């Protein structure tokens, strides 16, 4: 690649980044997509709740999207890890792990988030397969089945309220003393939702499909699926190092048009909002691309 200067650099080449790139490509903007090849759903076998792509393998959706985006000759794609970002006057520079430096007028972060796996044996192997995060993305496939919820307090209560419409066999696994209010406990009991406070030691599974949750006291409980509310961090530390503010929940703070707190910098996808779905990422990327094009247009017209 000889060209080092672009109108827009997009860091992250999954759903949000590719969607933003297509919008910009169709407006004849010169775009560079930088992608490290580690999407957070890489272990998930099927993607759901995205019309026209329901039930498709996530990687297949990405590959098709990438092939369509790269039909626009003004878009370039590089496999690499961005490690540093800098504002230089009105421009931005991005440095890759290889030492290569690229410059742009606008910057879009579609970098996603990194889930922090708990120290439970077997958990990470099941993540995205039978240990799941979202009723909208995965719940239908586990309808009417024995379901656990690995969470506590308000998070567990919220997930239980959503999952209750999908199955009447729910157990909340707090892995420690339950933290529900009296009102929440009464509501859970009303819906026959059980609570197990014993600490979890491991998950027995077969190729990522849960068989049993094993507790530290030696007891076991069988489940077909377990929802888990686990912490996360930003997949890239470049946005924060450049001064982008985060929300109280750890997402990149953006306005309704995906603009961050730094002029000329936008963010879209999982890194900027709690709605973790392919459909939402594509929508947010589309908005970010359009708003970046708007800013570029207004600066010269």
Buried (B, 14 or more C-beta within 10 A) or exposed (E): EEEEEBBBBBBBBBBBBBBBBBBBBBBEBBBBBBBBEEBBBEBBEBBBBBEEBEEBEBBEBBEEBBEEBBEBEBBBBBEBBBBBBBBEEEBBBBBBEEEBEBBBBBBBBBBBBBBEBEEBEBBBBBBBBBBBBBBBBBBEBBEEEBBBBBBBBEBBBEBBBBBBEBBEBBBBBBBEEBBBEEEBBEBBEEEEBEBBEBEBBBBBBEEBEBBBBBBEEEEEBEBBBBBBBBEBEBBBEBBEEBEBEBEEEEBBBBEEEBBBBBEBBBBBBBBBBEBBBBBBBBBBBBBBBBBBBEBBEEEEE
